[in-house]
Amino acid sequence: MELRIKIVSRIEDLLSQEWNSVFPKVLENYNFFKTLDESSFEQFKFFYILVYQGDVPIGAATCFLMDFPLDISVAGPLKKLTDGIKKILPGLINPKVVVCGMPMGCGRIGISRFSPEVIEIIQQGLEKIANDHKAPMILFKDFTESYQNVLNPLSKNSFIRIESL
């Protein structure tokens, strides 16, 4: 059966029982994300991806869009230079990025029926969000080693693994 995807910018646009049936049983459940949406974080725009096989949800991921400061670890005279560049070309030093995961915690993906196709469909959803918002980068933030097998299919699509800042 073919997989399909639904991408929303507010968790309320998904049925809570569908989300909770797939997303890991952790504090960051449907109600957590509903509260997050109502908090109006200006620096992040959240998205929720649900993957279906027929009418059954089998995968779920959260992501957010943000302006990412490439000079985050720069200090001293070089920081003054990057600050000057930001004033002239802000998008060069602070490009928009789509980040799979959470800004304030570990990344999590829910998959009830694992297959490499589920993560590929989630990747396609992230690419659609990136294209729609002109974000040149997609990142997966702070996923533990327990997700290594789930995320491995991404390496064939030019994703690389680096340690977190």
KEVO-232957 format. One record per residue: residue number from 1; x, y, z of N, C-alpha, C in turn. Coordinates in steps of 0.02 Angstrom, whole numbers, always signed. Layout:
N
<rec seq="NUM" n_u="X" n_v="Y" n_w="Z" ca_u="X" ca_v="Y" ca_w="Z" c_u="X" c_v="Y" c_w="Z"/>
...
This chain:
165
<rec seq="1" n_u="+42" n_v="-59" n_w="+0" ca_u="+0" ca_v="+0" ca_w="+0" c_u="+44" c_v="+62" c_w="+0"/>
<rec seq="2" n_u="+25" n_v="+111" n_w="-38" ca_u="+65" ca_v="+172" ca_w="-45" c_u="+62" c_v="+216" c_w="+17"/>
<rec seq="3" n_u="+118" n_v="+249" n_w="+30" ca_u="+121" ca_v="+295" ca_w="+87" c_u="+102" c_v="+365" c_w="+65"/>
<rec seq="4" n_u="+70" n_v="+402" n_w="+110" ca_u="+54" ca_v="+472" ca_w="+96" c_u="+73" c_v="+513" c_w="+157"/>
<rec seq="5" n_u="+78" n_v="+578" n_w="+147" ca_u="+102" ca_v="+622" ca_w="+200" c_u="+54" c_v="+680" c_w="+210"/>
<rec seq="6" n_u="+51" n_v="+703" n_w="+271" ca_u="+13" ca_v="+763" ca_w="+288" c_u="+59" c_v="+808" c_w="+328"/>
<rec seq="7" n_u="+65" n_v="+871" n_w="+306" ca_u="+108" ca_v="+920" ca_w="+340" c_u="+63" c_v="+977" c_w="+362"/>
<rec seq="8" n_u="+67" n_v="+994" n_w="+426" ca_u="+28" ca_v="+1050" ca_w="+452" c_u="+73" c_v="+1095" c_w="+494"/>
<rec seq="9" n_u="+51" n_v="+1157" n_w="+502" ca_u="+90" ca_v="+1205" ca_w="+542" c_u="+61" c_v="+1214" c_w="+612"/>
<rec seq="10" n_u="+6" n_v="+1181" n_w="+626" ca_u="-23" ca_v="+1180" ca_w="+693" c_u="-45" c_v="+1109" c_w="+708"/>
<rec seq="11" n_u="-25" n_v="+1084" n_w="+765" ca_u="-41" ca_v="+1015" ca_w="+784" c_u="-116" c_v="+1004" c_w="+786"/>
<rec seq="12" n_u="-155" n_v="+1057" n_w="+800" ca_u="-228" ca_v="+1051" ca_w="+803" c_u="-258" c_v="+1027" c_w="+737"/>
<rec seq="13" n_u="-220" n_v="+1034" n_w="+682" ca_u="-245" ca_v="+1013" ca_w="+617" c_u="-237" c_v="+937" c_w="+607"/>
<rec seq="14" n_u="-212" n_v="+903" n_w="+657" ca_u="-207" ca_v="+829" ca_w="+657" c_u="-251" c_v="+803" c_w="+714"/>
<rec seq="15" n_u="-274" n_v="+742" n_w="+707" ca_u="-312" ca_v="+711" ca_w="+761" c_u="-264" c_v="+688" c_w="+815"/>
<rec seq="16" n_u="-279" n_v="+705" n_w="+877" ca_u="-234" ca_v="+688" ca_w="+933" c_u="-222" c_v="+613" c_w="+937"/>
<rec seq="17" n_u="-274" n_v="+573" n_w="+926" ca_u="-264" ca_v="+501" ca_w="+932" c_u="-219" c_v="+474" c_w="+876"/>
<rec seq="18" n_u="-220" n_v="+504" n_w="+817" ca_u="-175" ca_v="+482" ca_w="+764" c_u="-103" c_v="+499" c_w="+783"/>
<rec seq="19" n_u="-91" n_v="+561" n_w="+805" ca_u="-23" ca_v="+582" ca_w="+824" c_u="+3" c_v="+539" c_w="+881"/>
<rec seq="20" n_u="-36" n_v="+533" n_w="+934" ca_u="-13" ca_v="+496" ca_w="+992" c_u="-6" c_v="+421" c_w="+980"/>
<rec seq="21" n_u="-39" n_v="+395" n_w="+928" ca_u="-33" ca_v="+323" ca_w="+913" c_u="+35" c_v="+307" c_w="+883"/>
<rec seq="22" n_u="+69" n_v="+357" n_w="+857" ca_u="+133" ca_v="+345" ca_w="+823" c_u="+192" c_v="+377" c_w="+859"/>
<rec seq="23" n_u="+182" n_v="+438" n_w="+883" ca_u="+238" ca_v="+474" ca_w="+914" c_u="+258" c_v="+439" c_w="+978"/>
<rec seq="24" n_u="+323" n_v="+438" n_w="+995" ca_u="+344" ca_v="+403" ca_w="+1056" c_u="+307" c_v="+427" c_w="+1118"/>
<rec seq="25" n_u="+298" n_v="+381" n_w="+1164" ca_u="+263" ca_v="+396" ca_w="+1227" c_u="+310" c_v="+433" c_w="+1273"/>
<rec seq="26" n_u="+314" n_v="+499" n_w="+1261" ca_u="+359" ca_v="+542" ca_w="+1299" c_u="+320" c_v="+605" c_w="+1319"/>
<rec seq="27" n_u="+352" n_v="+646" n_w="+1359" ca_u="+321" ca_v="+708" ca_w="+1382" c_u="+298" c_v="+751" c_w="+1322"/>
<rec seq="28" n_u="+337" n_v="+751" n_w="+1268" ca_u="+321" ca_v="+793" ca_w="+1210" c_u="+267" c_v="+758" c_w="+1168"/>
<rec seq="29" n_u="+206" n_v="+757" n_w="+1193" ca_u="+151" ca_v="+726" ca_w="+1157" c_u="+108" c_v="+780" c_w="+1123"/>
<rec seq="30" n_u="+51" n_v="+760" n_w="+1098" ca_u="+7" ca_v="+806" ca_w="+1063" c_u="-8" c_v="+868" c_w="+1104"/>
<rec seq="31" n_u="-25" n_v="+860" n_w="+1168" ca_u="-42" ca_v="+918" ca_w="+1210" c_u="+18" c_v="+964" c_w="+1221"/>
<rec seq="32" n_u="+77" n_v="+935" n_w="+1225" ca_u="+138" ca_v="+975" ca_w="+1231" c_u="+145" c_v="+1020" c_w="+1170"/>
<rec seq="33" n_u="+138" n_v="+991" n_w="+1110" ca_u="+146" ca_v="+1030" ca_w="+1049" c_u="+89" c_v="+1081" c_w="+1040"/>
<rec seq="34" n_u="+30" n_v="+1065" n_w="+1064" ca_u="-25" ca_v="+1113" ca_w="+1062" c_u="-7" c_v="+1174" c_w="+1105"/>
<rec seq="35" n_u="+20" n_v="+1162" n_w="+1164" ca_u="+42" ca_v="+1216" ca_w="+1207" c_u="+98" c_v="+1256" c_w="+1174"/>
<rec seq="36" n_u="+144" n_v="+1221" n_w="+1142" ca_u="+199" ca_v="+1254" ca_w="+1106" c_u="+172" c_v="+1300" c_w="+1052"/>
<rec seq="37" n_u="+124" n_v="+1275" n_w="+1013" ca_u="+93" ca_v="+1316" ca_w="+960" c_u="+60" c_v="+1379" c_w="+989"/>
<rec seq="38" n_u="+29" n_v="+1373" n_w="+1046" ca_u="-6" ca_v="+1429" ca_w="+1077" c_u="+42" c_v="+1478" c_w="+1111"/>
<rec seq="39" n_u="+105" n_v="+1459" n_w="+1117" ca_u="+155" ca_v="+1502" ca_w="+1150" c_u="+183" c_v="+1555" c_w="+1104"/>
<rec seq="40" n_u="+172" n_v="+1550" n_w="+1040" ca_u="+194" ca_v="+1600" ca_w="+991" c_u="+268" c_v="+1617" c_w="+995"/>
<rec seq="41" n_u="+311" n_v="+1566" n_w="+990" ca_u="+383" ca_v="+1578" ca_w="+985" c_u="+396" c_v="+1614" c_w="+920"/>
<rec seq="42" n_u="+422" n_v="+1674" n_w="+923" ca_u="+434" ca_v="+1713" ca_w="+862" c_u="+493" c_v="+1687" c_w="+822"/>
<rec seq="43" n_u="+543" n_v="+1658" n_w="+854" ca_u="+603" ca_v="+1637" ca_w="+818" c_u="+595" c_v="+1570" c_w="+783"/>
<rec seq="44" n_u="+540" n_v="+1533" n_w="+797" ca_u="+529" ca_v="+1468" ca_w="+767" c_u="+460" c_v="+1464" c_w="+736"/>
<rec seq="45" n_u="+456" n_v="+1430" n_w="+680" ca_u="+391" ca_v="+1412" ca_w="+651" c_u="+389" c_v="+1336" c_w="+650"/>
<rec seq="46" n_u="+341" n_v="+1307" n_w="+685" ca_u="+338" ca_v="+1235" ca_w="+692" c_u="+296" c_v="+1202" c_w="+637"/>
<rec seq="47" n_u="+315" n_v="+1139" n_w="+621" ca_u="+278" ca_v="+1098" ca_w="+574" c_u="+274" c_v="+1027" c_w="+602"/>
<rec seq="48" n_u="+221" n_v="+993" n_w="+582" ca_u="+210" ca_v="+924" ca_w="+605" c_u="+197" c_v="+881" c_w="+543"/>
<rec seq="49" n_u="+232" n_v="+826" n_w="+539" ca_u="+227" ca_v="+781" ca_w="+482" c_u="+198" c_v="+715" c_w="+506"/>
<rec seq="50" n_u="+146" n_v="+692" n_w="+472" ca_u="+117" ca_v="+627" ca_w="+487" c_u="+117" c_v="+586" c_w="+423"/>
<rec seq="51" n_u="+142" n_v="+525" n_w="+428" ca_u="+145" ca_v="+479" ca_w="+371" c_u="+92" c_v="+425" c_w="+380"/>
<rec seq="52" n_u="+55" n_v="+413" n_w="+328" ca_u="+1" ca_v="+363" ca_w="+330" c_u="+15" c_v="+307" c_w="+280"/>
<rec seq="53" n_u="-6" n_v="+247" n_w="+299" ca_u="-11" ca_v="+192" ca_w="+252" c_u="-86" c_v="+178" c_w="+247"/>
<rec seq="54" n_u="-115" n_v="+198" n_w="+191" ca_u="-187" ca_v="+198" ca_w="+186" c_u="-214" c_v="+252" c_w="+233"/>
<rec seq="55" n_u="-257" n_v="+233" n_w="+279" ca_u="-284" ca_v="+280" ca_w="+328" c_u="-251" c_v="+272" c_w="+397"/>
<rec seq="56" n_u="-200" n_v="+230" n_w="+402" ca_u="-169" ca_v="+215" ca_w="+466" c_u="-104" c_v="+255" c_w="+473"/>
<rec seq="57" n_u="-98" n_v="+296" n_w="+525" ca_u="-35" ca_v="+333" ca_w="+536" c_u="+20" c_v="+285" c_w="+556"/>
<rec seq="58" n_u="+78" n_v="+292" n_w="+523" ca_u="+134" ca_v="+247" ca_w="+539" c_u="+199" c_v="+285" c_w="+553"/>
<rec seq="59" n_u="+199" n_v="+351" n_w="+543" ca_u="+259" ca_v="+390" ca_w="+557" c_u="+241" c_v="+461" c_w="+576"/>
<rec seq="60" n_u="+281" n_v="+491" n_w="+620" ca_u="+268" ca_v="+560" ca_w="+641" c_u="+334" c_v="+594" c_w="+658"/>
<rec seq="61" n_u="+339" n_v="+658" n_w="+639" ca_u="+399" ca_v="+696" ca_w="+655" c_u="+380" c_v="+769" c_w="+664"/>
<rec seq="62" n_u="+417" n_v="+802" n_w="+708" ca_u="+410" ca_v="+874" ca_w="+717" c_u="+470" c_v="+908" c_w="+685"/>
<rec seq="63" n_u="+459" n_v="+969" n_w="+662" ca_u="+515" ca_v="+1008" ca_w="+637" c_u="+500" c_v="+1082" c_w="+646"/>
<rec seq="64" n_u="+550" n_v="+1122" n_w="+637" ca_u="+541" ca_v="+1194" ca_w="+643" c_u="+585" c_v="+1230" c_w="+593"/>
<rec seq="65" n_u="+563" n_v="+1289" n_w="+575" ca_u="+598" ca_v="+1333" ca_w="+529" c_u="+628" c_v="+1389" c_w="+571"/>
<rec seq="66" n_u="+690" n_v="+1407" n_w="+558" ca_u="+723" ca_v="+1461" ca_w="+594" c_u="+778" c_v="+1492" c_w="+552"/>
<rec seq="67" n_u="+798" n_v="+1551" n_w="+572" ca_u="+858" ca_v="+1582" ca_w="+544" c_u="+916" c_v="+1556" c_w="+586"/>
<rec seq="68" n_u="+963" n_v="+1522" n_w="+554" ca_u="+1018" ca_v="+1490" ca_w="+590" c_u="+1081" c_v="+1532" c_w="+585"/>
<rec seq="69" n_u="+1108" n_v="+1556" n_w="+642" ca_u="+1169" ca_v="+1597" ca_w="+641" c_u="+1231" c_v="+1553" c_w="+630"/>
<rec seq="70" n_u="+1257" n_v="+1556" n_w="+569" ca_u="+1317" ca_v="+1516" ca_w="+553" c_u="+1377" c_v="+1537" c_w="+594"/>
<rec seq="71" n_u="+1375" n_v="+1596" n_w="+621" ca_u="+1432" ca_v="+1621" ca_w="+661" c_u="+1421" c_v="+1609" c_w="+736"/>
<rec seq="72" n_u="+1382" n_v="+1559" n_w="+752" ca_u="+1364" ca_v="+1547" ca_w="+822" c_u="+1424" c_v="+1536" c_w="+867"/>
<rec seq="73" n_u="+1477" n_v="+1508" n_w="+841" ca_u="+1536" ca_v="+1494" ca_w="+884" c_u="+1594" c_v="+1543" c_w="+870"/>
<rec seq="74" n_u="+1580" n_v="+1596" n_w="+832" ca_u="+1632" ca_v="+1644" ca_w="+815" c_u="+1637" c_v="+1696" c_w="+871"/>
<rec seq="75" n_u="+1698" n_v="+1718" n_w="+887" ca_u="+1709" ca_v="+1768" ca_w="+939" c_u="+1764" c_v="+1816" c_w="+917"/>
<rec seq="76" n_u="+1771" n_v="+1870" n_w="+954" ca_u="+1825" ca_v="+1917" ca_w="+943" c_u="+1817" c_v="+1958" c_w="+880"/>
<rec seq="77" n_u="+1874" n_v="+1976" n_w="+848" ca_u="+1871" ca_v="+2018" ca_w="+788" c_u="+1831" c_v="+1987" c_w="+731"/>
<rec seq="78" n_u="+1834" n_v="+1921" n_w="+725" ca_u="+1796" ca_v="+1888" ca_w="+672" c_u="+1720" c_v="+1897" c_w="+683"/>
<rec seq="79" n_u="+1699" n_v="+1900" n_w="+746" ca_u="+1628" ca_v="+1911" ca_w="+762" c_u="+1607" c_v="+1980" c_w="+739"/>
<rec seq="80" n_u="+1651" n_v="+2030" n_w="+748" ca_u="+1635" ca_v="+2098" ca_w="+724" c_u="+1626" c_v="+2098" c_w="+648"/>
<rec seq="81" n_u="+1668" n_v="+2059" n_w="+614" ca_u="+1663" ca_v="+2054" ca_w="+541" c_u="+1596" c_v="+2023" c_w="+521"/>
<rec seq="82" n_u="+1579" n_v="+1966" n_w="+553" ca_u="+1515" ca_v="+1934" ca_w="+535" c_u="+1455" c_v="+1977" c_w="+553"/>
<rec seq="83" n_u="+1460" n_v="+2014" n_w="+607" ca_u="+1405" ca_v="+2060" ca_w="+625" c_u="+1397" c_v="+2114" c_w="+571"/>
<rec seq="84" n_u="+1453" n_v="+2138" n_w="+544" ca_u="+1450" ca_v="+2187" ca_w="+489" c_u="+1419" c_v="+2157" c_w="+427"/>
<rec seq="85" n_u="+1437" n_v="+2095" n_w="+411" ca_u="+1408" ca_v="+2061" ca_w="+353" c_u="+1333" c_v="+2052" c_w="+362"/>
<rec seq="86" n_u="+1312" n_v="+2035" n_w="+423" ca_u="+1240" ca_v="+2025" ca_w="+437" c_u="+1200" c_v="+2088" c_w="+422"/>
<rec seq="87" n_u="+1230" n_v="+2146" n_w="+435" ca_u="+1194" ca_v="+2209" ca_w="+423" c_u="+1182" c_v="+2220" c_w="+348"/>
<rec seq="88" n_u="+1230" n_v="+2197" n_w="+308" ca_u="+1225" ca_v="+2207" ca_w="+235" c_u="+1188" c_v="+2150" c_w="+201"/>
<rec seq="89" n_u="+1205" n_v="+2088" n_w="+219" ca_u="+1175" ca_v="+2028" ca_w="+189" c_u="+1154" c_v="+1979" c_w="+244"/>
<rec seq="90" n_u="+1099" n_v="+1993" n_w="+279" ca_u="+1080" ca_v="+1951" ca_w="+336" c_u="+1068" c_v="+1878" c_w="+318"/>
<rec seq="91" n_u="+1044" n_v="+1865" n_w="+259" ca_u="+1030" ca_v="+1795" ca_w="+239" c_u="+1092" c_v="+1754" c_w="+228"/>
<rec seq="92" n_u="+1149" n_v="+1787" n_w="+218" ca_u="+1211" ca_v="+1751" ca_w="+205" c_u="+1238" c_v="+1718" c_w="+269"/>
<rec seq="93" n_u="+1235" n_v="+1753" n_w="+324" ca_u="+1261" ca_v="+1727" ca_w="+388" c_u="+1205" c_v="+1693" c_w="+428"/>
<rec seq="94" n_u="+1143" n_v="+1712" n_w="+416" ca_u="+1085" ca_v="+1683" ca_w="+452" c_u="+1035" c_v="+1652" c_w="+402"/>
<rec seq="95" n_u="+1055" n_v="+1598" n_w="+368" ca_u="+1007" ca_v="+1570" ca_w="+319" c_u="+949" c_v="+1535" c_w="+355"/>
<rec seq="96" n_u="+893" n_v="+1531" n_w="+321" ca_u="+836" ca_v="+1492" ca_w="+348" c_u="+855" c_v="+1418" c_w="+343"/>
<rec seq="97" n_u="+838" n_v="+1381" n_w="+395" ca_u="+849" ca_v="+1309" ca_w="+396" c_u="+786" c_v="+1275" c_w="+422"/>
<rec seq="98" n_u="+775" n_v="+1215" n_w="+398" ca_u="+723" ca_v="+1172" ca_w="+424" c_u="+758" c_v="+1121" c_w="+468"/>
<rec seq="99" n_u="+735" n_v="+1115" n_w="+530" ca_u="+766" ca_v="+1071" ca_w="+578" c_u="+715" c_v="+1019" c_w="+601"/>
<rec seq="100" n_u="+732" n_v="+956" n_w="+589" ca_u="+690" ca_v="+901" ca_w="+614" c_u="+711" c_v="+890" c_w="+686"/>
<rec seq="101" n_u="+663" n_v="+893" n_w="+731" ca_u="+678" ca_v="+886" ca_w="+802" c_u="+646" c_v="+943" c_w="+840"/>
<rec seq="102" n_u="+677" n_v="+960" n_w="+896" ca_u="+650" ca_v="+1011" ca_w="+940" c_u="+703" c_v="+1063" c_w="+956"/>
<rec seq="103" n_u="+684" n_v="+1127" n_w="+962" ca_u="+735" ca_v="+1177" ca_w="+981" c_u="+760" c_v="+1168" c_w="+1052"/>
<rec seq="104" n_u="+718" n_v="+1137" n_w="+1096" ca_u="+736" ca_v="+1134" ca_w="+1166" c_u="+741" c_v="+1063" c_w="+1193"/>
<rec seq="105" n_u="+759" n_v="+1015" n_w="+1151" ca_u="+765" ca_v="+947" ca_w="+1176" c_u="+789" c_v="+899" c_w="+1123"/>
<rec seq="106" n_u="+788" n_v="+835" n_w="+1140" ca_u="+809" ca_v="+783" ca_w="+1093" c_u="+760" c_v="+776" c_w="+1036"/>
<rec seq="107" n_u="+786" n_v="+759" n_w="+978" ca_u="+744" ca_v="+745" ca_w="+921" c_u="+711" c_v="+678" c_w="+929"/>
<rec seq="108" n_u="+650" n_v="+672" n_w="+905" ca_u="+613" ca_v="+609" ca_w="+908" c_u="+573" c_v="+601" c_w="+844"/>
<rec seq="109" n_u="+570" n_v="+540" n_w="+820" ca_u="+528" ca_v="+522" ca_w="+763" c_u="+488" c_v="+462" c_w="+784"/>
<rec seq="110" n_u="+424" n_v="+462" n_w="+771" ca_u="+382" ca_v="+404" ca_w="+786" c_u="+373" c_v="+363" c_w="+723"/>
<rec seq="111" n_u="+387" n_v="+299" n_w="+729" ca_u="+377" ca_v="+253" ca_w="+672" c_u="+349" c_v="+188" c_w="+701"/>
<rec seq="112" n_u="+287" n_v="+173" n_w="+683" ca_u="+257" ca_v="+112" ca_w="+709" c_u="+271" c_v="+51" c_w="+665"/>
<rec seq="113" n_u="+282" n_v="+63" n_w="+602" ca_u="+299" ca_v="+9" ca_w="+555" c_u="+361" c_v="+30" c_w="+516"/>
<rec seq="114" n_u="+419" n_v="+14" n_w="+544" ca_u="+480" ca_v="+40" ca_w="+514" c_u="+494" c_v="+10" c_w="+446"/>
<rec seq="115" n_u="+511" n_v="+54" n_w="+402" ca_u="+540" ca_v="+37" ca_w="+337" c_u="+578" c_v="+99" c_w="+314"/>
<rec seq="116" n_u="+630" n_v="+90" n_w="+274" ca_u="+667" ca_v="+149" ca_w="+250" c_u="+622" c_v="+199" c_w="+214"/>
<rec seq="117" n_u="+567" n_v="+176" n_w="+186" ca_u="+522" ca_v="+221" ca_w="+149" c_u="+490" c_v="+272" c_w="+196"/>
<rec seq="118" n_u="+478" n_v="+255" n_w="+259" ca_u="+446" ca_v="+302" ca_w="+305" c_u="+492" c_v="+363" c_w="+316"/>
<rec seq="119" n_u="+556" n_v="+351" n_w="+329" ca_u="+602" ca_v="+407" ca_w="+339" c_u="+612" c_v="+445" c_w="+274"/>
<rec seq="120" n_u="+610" n_v="+412" n_w="+217" ca_u="+615" ca_v="+446" ca_w="+153" c_u="+555" c_v="+492" c_w="+141"/>
<rec seq="121" n_u="+496" n_v="+470" n_w="+161" ca_u="+436" ca_v="+512" ca_w="+154" c_u="+441" c_v="+572" c_w="+200"/>
<rec seq="122" n_u="+466" n_v="+561" n_w="+261" ca_u="+476" ca_v="+617" ca_w="+307" c_u="+527" c_v="+666" c_w="+277"/>
<rec seq="123" n_u="+581" n_v="+639" n_w="+248" ca_u="+630" ca_v="+682" ca_w="+215" c_u="+598" c_v="+723" c_w="+159"/>
<rec seq="124" n_u="+555" n_v="+692" n_w="+119" ca_u="+520" ca_v="+728" ca_w="+66" c_u="+477" c_v="+784" c_w="+95"/>
<rec seq="125" n_u="+445" n_v="+771" n_w="+152" ca_u="+406" ca_v="+824" ca_w="+184" c_u="+450" c_v="+882" c_w="+207"/>
<rec seq="126" n_u="+508" n_v="+865" n_w="+235" ca_u="+556" ca_v="+918" ca_w="+255" c_u="+579" c_v="+958" c_w="+195"/>
<rec seq="127" n_u="+592" n_v="+923" n_w="+139" ca_u="+613" ca_v="+958" ca_w="+78" c_u="+558" c_v="+1004" c_w="+51"/>
<rec seq="128" n_u="+496" n_v="+982" n_w="+56" ca_u="+440" ca_v="+1025" ca_w="+34" c_u="+437" c_v="+1089" c_w="+77"/>
<rec seq="129" n_u="+443" n_v="+1080" n_w="+143" ca_u="+443" ca_v="+1139" ca_w="+188" c_u="+502" c_v="+1185" c_w="+170"/>
<rec seq="130" n_u="+560" n_v="+1155" n_w="+160" ca_u="+620" ca_v="+1195" ca_w="+143" c_u="+610" c_v="+1233" c_w="+78"/>
<rec seq="131" n_u="+583" n_v="+1199" n_w="+27" ca_u="+571" ca_v="+1232" ca_w="-37" c_u="+519" c_v="+1288" c_w="-31"/>
<rec seq="132" n_u="+465" n_v="+1274" n_w="+5" ca_u="+412" ca_v="+1324" ca_w="+14" c_u="+436" c_v="+1387" c_w="+50"/>
<rec seq="133" n_u="+486" n_v="+1379" n_w="+94" ca_u="+510" ca_v="+1435" ca_w="+134" c_u="+580" c_v="+1458" c_w="+115"/>
<rec seq="134" n_u="+604" n_v="+1432" n_w="+58" ca_u="+670" ca_v="+1452" ca_w="+32" c_u="+725" c_v="+1442" c_w="+84"/>
<rec seq="135" n_u="+724" n_v="+1383" n_w="+115" ca_u="+775" ca_v="+1365" ca_w="+164" c_u="+825" c_v="+1318" c_w="+131"/>
<rec seq="136" n_u="+888" n_v="+1339" n_w="+125" ca_u="+937" ca_v="+1298" ca_w="+89" c_u="+964" c_v="+1238" c_w="+127"/>
<rec seq="137" n_u="+949" n_v="+1232" n_w="+191" ca_u="+976" ca_v="+1176" ca_w="+230" c_u="+921" c_v="+1140" c_w="+270"/>
<rec seq="138" n_u="+931" n_v="+1075" n_w="+277" ca_u="+888" ca_v="+1034" ca_w="+320" c_u="+935" c_v="+1000" c_w="+370"/>
<rec seq="139" n_u="+918" n_v="+1004" n_w="+434" ca_u="+958" ca_v="+975" ca_w="+487" c_u="+914" c_v="+928" c_w="+529"/>
<rec seq="140" n_u="+946" n_v="+878" n_w="+558" ca_u="+914" ca_v="+835" ca_w="+607" c_u="+950" c_v="+849" c_w="+673"/>
<rec seq="141" n_u="+914" n_v="+876" n_w="+722" ca_u="+946" ca_v="+901" ca_w="+783" c_u="+941" c_v="+852" c_w="+841"/>
<rec seq="142" n_u="+998" n_v="+836" n_w="+869" ca_u="+1003" ca_v="+801" ca_w="+933" c_u="+963" c_v="+736" c_w="+937"/>
<rec seq="143" n_u="+972" n_v="+693" n_w="+888" ca_u="+943" ca_v="+626" ca_w="+890" c_u="+993" c_v="+580" c_w="+924"/>
<rec seq="144" n_u="+970" n_v="+540" n_w="+971" ca_u="+1014" ca_v="+494" ca_w="+1008" c_u="+1036" c_v="+437" c_w="+962"/>
<rec seq="145" n_u="+1084" n_v="+399" n_w="+986" ca_u="+1110" ca_v="+341" ca_w="+949" c_u="+1054" c_v="+291" c_w="+934"/>
<rec seq="146" n_u="+1002" n_v="+290" n_w="+974" ca_u="+947" ca_v="+242" ca_w="+963" c_u="+913" c_v="+254" c_w="+895"/>
<rec seq="147" n_u="+922" n_v="+313" n_w="+865" ca_u="+893" ca_v="+328" ca_w="+800" c_u="+940" c_v="+314" c_w="+742"/>
<rec seq="148" n_u="+999" n_v="+288" n_w="+755" ca_u="+1048" ca_v="+278" ca_w="+702" c_u="+1020" c_v="+236" c_w="+644"/>
<rec seq="149" n_u="+988" n_v="+179" n_w="+659" ca_u="+961" ca_v="+137" ca_w="+605" c_u="+904" c_v="+171" c_w="+568"/>
<rec seq="150" n_u="+864" n_v="+210" n_w="+605" ca_u="+808" ca_v="+246" ca_w="+573" c_u="+835" c_v="+299" c_w="+525"/>
<rec seq="151" n_u="+888" n_v="+334" n_w="+545" ca_u="+914" ca_v="+389" ca_w="+504" c_u="+965" c_v="+368" c_w="+451"/>
<rec seq="152" n_u="+990" n_v="+307" n_w="+455" ca_u="+1040" ca_v="+284" ca_w="+407" c_u="+1020" c_v="+291" c_w="+334"/>
<rec seq="153" n_u="+956" n_v="+279" n_w="+315" ca_u="+937" ca_v="+287" ca_w="+245" c_u="+951" c_v="+358" c_w="+217"/>
<rec seq="154" n_u="+957" n_v="+407" n_w="+261" ca_u="+969" ca_v="+476" ca_w="+238" c_u="+1038" c_v="+484" c_w="+208"/>
<rec seq="155" n_u="+1086" n_v="+441" n_w="+227" ca_u="+1154" ca_v="+449" ca_w="+202" c_u="+1158" c_v="+438" c_w="+127"/>
<rec seq="156" n_u="+1113" n_v="+398" n_w="+99" ca_u="+1113" ca_v="+389" ca_w="+26" c_u="+1084" c_v="+449" c_w="-11"/>
<rec seq="157" n_u="+1054" n_v="+495" n_w="+27" ca_u="+1025" ca_v="+556" ca_w="-3" c_u="+1066" c_v="+618" c_w="+15"/>
<rec seq="158" n_u="+1131" n_v="+609" n_w="+23" ca_u="+1179" ca_v="+663" ca_w="+34" c_u="+1176" c_v="+695" c_w="+103"/>
<rec seq="159" n_u="+1142" n_v="+665" n_w="+151" ca_u="+1144" ca_v="+690" ca_w="+219" c_u="+1208" c_v="+664" c_w="+251"/>
<rec seq="160" n_u="+1239" n_v="+705" n_w="+293" ca_u="+1298" ca_v="+683" ca_w="+329" c_u="+1286" c_v="+692" c_w="+404"/>
<rec seq="161" n_u="+1321" n_v="+653" n_w="+444" ca_u="+1313" ca_v="+657" ca_w="+516" c_u="+1371" c_v="+697" c_w="+546"/>
<rec seq="162" n_u="+1353" n_v="+748" n_w="+585" ca_u="+1403" ca_v="+786" ca_w="+622" c_u="+1380" c_v="+791" c_w="+694"/>
<rec seq="163" n_u="+1427" n_v="+802" n_w="+739" ca_u="+1409" ca_v="+809" ca_w="+809" c_u="+1376" c_v="+877" c_w="+820"/>
<rec seq="164" n_u="+1334" n_v="+880" n_w="+869" ca_u="+1298" ca_v="+942" ca_w="+885" c_u="+1346" c_v="+995" c_w="+909"/>
<rec seq="165" n_u="+1328" n_v="+1059" n_w="+899" ca_u="+1368" ca_v="+1114" ca_w="+925" c_u="+1366" c_v="+1112" c_w="+1001"/>
